[in-house]
Amino acid sequence: MIDEKDAWNSFFQSGSVLDYLQYKSIQYAKHAGELKEDKDEVQDQGTDTQRTEYR
């Protein structure tokens, strides 16, 4: 599989619309993967005082 840098270099050399679209699709897939990873992370919101029981 071609990486983002190689796709950009192919487009830069050829100026082809198809090479540019390939570059953008790789870039989009990379960005979408980063967003998915961010969604999967559990965000620490601090202590939940509503569930805290003091005795």
C-alpha beads as a LAMMPS data file, in Angstrom:
LAMMPS data file: protein, C-alpha beads

55 atoms
54 bonds

1 atom types
1 bond types

-500.0 500.0 xlo xhi
-500.0 500.0 ylo yhi
-500.0 500.0 zlo zhi

Masses

1 110.0

Atoms # bond

1 1 1 0.000 0.000 0.000
2 1 1 1.250 3.464 -0.861
3 1 1 1.723 5.921 1.985
4 1 1 0.752 9.593 2.122
5 1 1 4.233 10.904 1.286
6 1 1 4.635 8.634 -1.748
7 1 1 1.165 9.562 -2.982
8 1 1 2.005 13.263 -2.691
9 1 1 5.285 12.771 -4.572
10 1 1 3.463 10.911 -7.363
11 1 1 0.972 13.752 -7.676
12 1 1 3.700 16.396 -7.506
13 1 1 5.611 14.756 -10.348
14 1 1 2.651 13.934 -12.590
15 1 1 0.125 16.661 -11.799
16 1 1 -2.530 14.020 -12.471
17 1 1 -5.973 14.462 -10.954
18 1 1 -6.103 10.722 -10.248
19 1 1 -2.833 10.922 -8.294
20 1 1 -4.219 13.861 -6.312
21 1 1 -7.415 11.967 -5.529
22 1 1 -5.365 8.994 -4.371
23 1 1 -3.324 11.289 -2.110
24 1 1 -6.469 12.891 -0.650
25 1 1 -8.123 9.509 -0.059
26 1 1 -5.065 8.313 1.886
27 1 1 -5.003 11.577 3.828
28 1 1 -8.730 11.288 4.586
29 1 1 -8.413 7.666 5.731
30 1 1 -5.530 8.607 8.019
31 1 1 -7.503 11.503 9.507
32 1 1 -10.637 9.381 9.945
33 1 1 -8.570 6.747 11.787
34 1 1 -7.248 9.392 14.163
35 1 1 -10.769 10.613 14.879
36 1 1 -11.956 7.067 15.584
37 1 1 -9.115 6.563 18.050
38 1 1 -10.076 9.787 19.831
39 1 1 -13.691 8.641 20.154
40 1 1 -12.642 5.285 21.597
41 1 1 -10.650 6.891 24.386
42 1 1 -12.327 7.200 27.775
43 1 1 -12.329 10.795 28.887
44 1 1 -11.575 11.404 32.558
45 1 1 -14.166 13.873 33.773
46 1 1 -12.888 13.980 37.324
47 1 1 -14.728 12.711 40.378
48 1 1 -18.420 12.034 40.089
49 1 1 -19.841 13.710 43.206
50 1 1 -23.359 12.405 42.561
51 1 1 -22.266 8.824 43.235
52 1 1 -19.944 9.663 46.093
53 1 1 -21.320 8.587 49.436
54 1 1 -19.837 10.126 52.534
55 1 1 -20.287 8.345 55.819

Bonds

1 1 1 2
2 1 2 3
3 1 3 4
4 1 4 5
5 1 5 6
6 1 6 7
7 1 7 8
8 1 8 9
9 1 9 10
10 1 10 11
11 1 11 12
12 1 12 13
13 1 13 14
14 1 14 15
15 1 15 16
16 1 16 17
17 1 17 18
18 1 18 19
19 1 19 20
20 1 20 21
21 1 21 22
22 1 22 23
23 1 23 24
24 1 24 25
25 1 25 26
26 1 26 27
27 1 27 28
28 1 28 29
29 1 29 30
30 1 30 31
31 1 31 32
32 1 32 33
33 1 33 34
34 1 34 35
35 1 35 36
36 1 36 37
37 1 37 38
38 1 38 39
39 1 39 40
40 1 40 41
41 1 41 42
42 1 42 43
43 1 43 44
44 1 44 45
45 1 45 46
46 1 46 47
47 1 47 48
48 1 48 49
49 1 49 50
50 1 50 51
51 1 51 52
52 1 52 53
53 1 53 54
54 1 54 55
